[in-house]
Amino acid sequence: MVNWVAHSKIQERHYDGTAALDLDDTVGGTTINLGIVTESTINPDTNSLYSGLTAVATATGWTGPVALANLSCALDGSNDLVFDADDPTQIAQDASGFSNGRSVVLYRSDDSHILASYTHPQAFGNVNGPINISFDANGILKVTI
């Protein structure tokens, strides 16, 4: 199971009404994107914008952040809030791709605020083989209520 780190600023913006986000029915052209960056640490309290991070290079196999599909946000059997989405499409192997990915980031497309991030223990990339990103069957994020 991958432990995604929820980011503080988007939670604050949601709850104080600054930028509420309906995670299962994004409106106004907002999507939740998945990006890959080179940072090996992303502080959830101080790094609030994807645009402030260093995205990995794009090439034929990886063309940049992708929008998540089939977002869902609902209560589970324990009345905890669970956010989920379909697994992204496989990132194809590409000899001119990237090898310096360290973190995967979920963020709002309209204002770049980070929802959550996951930092891999070591650098990864698609130069030597394809990449499959699979979300946990129990959801990407769980908020215990």
Sine and cosine of phi, psi and omega as CSV:
sin_phi,cos_phi,sin_psi,cos_psi,sin_omega,cos_omega
0.00,0.00,0.75,-0.67,0.03,-1.00
-1.00,0.05,0.74,-0.68,0.02,-1.00
-0.99,-0.11,0.99,-0.14,0.08,-1.00
-0.96,0.27,0.59,-0.81,0.04,-1.00
-0.97,-0.23,0.89,-0.46,0.06,-1.00
-0.95,0.31,0.63,-0.77,-0.04,-1.00
-0.99,-0.11,0.66,-0.75,-0.14,-0.99
-0.91,0.40,-0.70,0.72,-0.15,-0.99
-0.90,0.44,-0.65,0.76,0.00,-1.00
-0.93,0.37,-0.55,0.84,0.07,-1.00
-0.90,0.43,-0.72,0.69,0.02,-1.00
-0.87,0.50,-0.73,0.68,-0.03,-1.00
-0.89,0.46,-0.57,0.82,0.02,-1.00
-0.93,0.36,-0.76,0.65,-0.10,-0.99
-0.97,0.25,-0.44,0.90,0.03,-1.00
-1.00,0.00,-0.01,1.00,0.07,-1.00
1.00,0.07,0.01,1.00,0.02,-1.00
-0.88,0.48,-0.71,0.71,-0.04,-1.00
-0.46,-0.89,0.95,0.32,0.03,-1.00
-0.89,0.46,0.55,-0.84,-0.05,-1.00
-0.69,-0.72,0.85,-0.53,0.07,-1.00
-1.00,0.07,0.98,-0.20,-0.16,-0.99
-0.93,0.36,-0.26,0.97,0.05,-1.00
-0.94,-0.34,0.04,1.00,0.02,-1.00
-0.44,-0.90,0.90,0.44,-0.04,-1.00
-0.88,0.48,0.64,-0.77,-0.10,-1.00
-0.84,-0.54,0.25,-0.97,0.08,-1.00
0.93,0.36,0.40,0.92,0.02,-1.00
1.00,0.07,0.01,1.00,0.03,-1.00
-0.97,0.25,0.70,-0.71,0.12,-0.99
-0.78,-0.62,0.25,-0.97,0.17,-0.99
-0.98,-0.20,0.87,-0.49,-0.04,-1.00
-0.97,-0.23,0.43,-0.90,0.12,-0.99
-0.93,-0.38,0.84,-0.54,0.05,-1.00
-0.83,-0.55,0.35,-0.94,0.04,-1.00
-0.87,-0.49,0.76,-0.65,-0.06,-1.00
-0.79,-0.61,0.22,-0.98,-0.05,-1.00
-1.00,0.00,-0.18,0.98,-0.03,-1.00
-0.92,0.39,0.75,-0.66,0.02,-1.00
-1.00,-0.02,-0.16,0.99,0.15,-0.99
-0.64,-0.77,0.70,-0.72,0.07,-1.00
-0.75,-0.67,0.95,-0.33,-0.03,-1.00
-0.96,0.29,0.87,-0.49,-0.07,-1.00
-0.93,0.37,-0.25,0.97,0.00,-1.00
-0.99,-0.11,-0.39,0.92,-0.07,-1.00
-0.88,-0.47,-0.42,0.91,0.05,-1.00
-0.99,-0.13,1.00,0.03,-0.10,-0.99
-0.99,-0.15,-0.20,0.98,-0.07,-1.00
-0.87,-0.49,0.75,-0.66,0.09,-1.00
-0.88,0.47,-0.59,0.81,-0.03,-1.00
-0.90,0.44,-0.27,0.96,0.04,-1.00
-1.00,-0.01,0.01,1.00,-0.01,-1.00
-0.98,-0.22,0.18,-0.98,-0.02,-1.00
-0.98,-0.21,0.97,-0.26,0.00,-1.00
-0.95,0.32,0.53,-0.85,0.07,-1.00
-0.93,0.37,0.31,-0.95,0.00,-1.00
-0.91,0.42,0.53,-0.85,0.08,-1.00
-0.99,-0.15,0.45,-0.90,0.03,-1.00
-0.37,-0.93,-0.21,-0.98,-0.04,-1.00
-0.85,0.53,-0.67,0.74,-0.05,-1.00
-0.97,0.25,-0.47,0.88,0.00,-1.00
-0.71,-0.70,0.92,-0.39,-0.06,-1.00
-0.98,-0.19,0.21,0.98,0.06,-1.00
0.91,-0.42,-0.13,-0.99,-0.04,-1.00
-0.81,0.59,0.58,-0.82,0.01,-1.00
-0.87,-0.50,0.57,-0.82,0.05,-1.00
-0.98,0.22,0.72,-0.69,0.08,-1.00
-0.96,0.29,0.52,-0.85,-0.02,-1.00
-0.91,-0.42,0.43,-0.90,0.07,-1.00
0.80,0.60,0.83,0.56,0.03,-1.00
-0.91,0.41,0.60,-0.80,0.10,-0.99
-0.63,-0.78,0.54,-0.84,0.02,-1.00
-0.54,-0.84,0.91,-0.41,-0.08,-1.00
-0.41,-0.91,0.22,-0.98,0.08,-1.00
-0.99,0.13,0.64,-0.77,0.07,-1.00
-1.00,-0.03,-0.17,-0.99,-0.04,-1.00
-0.90,0.43,-0.30,0.95,0.03,-1.00
-0.98,-0.19,0.18,0.98,-0.05,-1.00
0.89,0.46,0.48,0.87,0.16,-0.99
-1.00,-0.05,0.54,-0.84,-0.01,-1.00
-0.99,0.12,0.80,-0.60,-0.05,-1.00
-0.84,-0.54,0.80,-0.60,0.08,-1.00
-0.96,-0.28,0.71,-0.71,-0.02,-1.00
-0.53,-0.85,0.19,-0.98,0.05,-1.00
-0.33,-0.94,0.20,-0.98,0.08,-1.00
-0.91,0.41,0.49,-0.87,0.12,-0.99
-0.90,0.44,0.63,-0.78,0.05,-1.00
-0.92,0.39,0.34,-0.94,0.07,-1.00
-0.90,0.44,0.54,-0.84,0.03,-1.00
-0.82,0.57,0.65,-0.76,0.08,-1.00
-1.00,-0.01,0.91,-0.42,-0.12,-0.99
-0.93,0.36,0.48,-0.88,0.10,-0.99
-0.89,0.46,0.60,-0.80,-0.03,-1.00
-0.43,-0.90,0.90,-0.44,-0.03,-1.00
-0.85,0.53,-0.42,0.91,0.03,-1.00
-0.97,-0.26,0.36,0.93,-0.02,-1.00
-0.98,0.21,-0.60,-0.80,-0.05,-1.00
-0.86,-0.52,0.42,-0.91,0.05,-1.00
-0.71,-0.70,0.12,0.99,-0.10,-0.99
-0.90,-0.43,0.39,0.92,0.07,-1.00
-0.93,0.36,0.65,-0.76,0.06,-1.00
-0.77,-0.64,-0.56,0.83,-0.06,-1.00
-0.74,-0.67,0.55,-0.84,0.11,-0.99
-0.95,-0.31,0.72,-0.69,-0.14,-0.99
-0.79,-0.61,0.72,-0.70,0.13,-0.99
-0.96,-0.26,0.79,-0.61,-0.07,-1.00
-0.52,-0.85,0.33,-0.95,0.04,-1.00
-0.96,0.27,0.71,-0.70,-0.01,-1.00
-0.95,0.30,-0.46,0.89,-0.12,-0.99
-0.99,0.15,-0.51,0.86,-0.06,-1.00
-0.72,-0.69,0.09,1.00,0.11,-0.99
0.95,0.32,0.12,0.99,0.02,-1.00
-0.94,0.35,0.73,-0.69,-0.04,-1.00
-0.98,0.19,0.77,-0.64,0.09,-1.00
-1.00,0.07,-0.74,0.68,-0.02,-1.00
-0.33,-0.94,0.33,-0.95,0.05,-1.00
-0.59,-0.81,0.37,-0.93,0.08,-1.00
-0.71,-0.71,0.80,-0.61,0.05,-1.00
-0.97,-0.25,0.82,-0.57,0.00,-1.00
-0.97,0.23,0.53,-0.85,-0.04,-1.00
-0.89,0.46,-0.42,0.91,0.01,-1.00
-0.58,-0.81,0.22,-0.98,0.01,-1.00
-0.88,0.47,0.54,-0.84,0.03,-1.00
-0.63,-0.78,0.24,-0.97,0.01,-1.00
-0.12,-0.99,-0.05,-1.00,-0.05,-1.00
-0.92,-0.38,0.20,0.98,0.01,-1.00
-0.92,0.40,-0.70,0.71,-0.08,-1.00
-1.00,-0.09,-0.05,1.00,0.00,-1.00
0.11,-0.99,0.22,-0.98,0.00,-1.00
-0.95,0.32,0.30,-0.95,0.03,-1.00
-0.87,-0.50,0.75,-0.66,0.12,-0.99
-0.92,-0.40,0.84,-0.55,0.08,-1.00
-0.96,-0.28,0.90,-0.44,-0.03,-1.00
-0.89,-0.46,0.84,-0.55,0.06,-1.00
-0.98,0.19,0.48,-0.88,0.01,-1.00
-0.86,0.52,0.64,-0.77,0.00,-1.00
-0.88,0.48,-0.39,0.92,0.00,-1.00
-1.00,-0.02,0.10,0.99,0.03,-1.00
0.91,-0.42,0.33,-0.94,-0.02,-1.00
-0.98,0.21,-0.77,0.64,-0.03,-1.00
-0.79,-0.62,0.59,-0.81,0.09,-1.00
-0.78,-0.63,0.78,-0.63,0.08,-1.00
-0.95,-0.31,0.90,-0.43,0.01,-1.00
-0.98,0.22,0.83,-0.56,-0.05,-1.00
-0.97,-0.25,0.00,0.00,0.00,0.00
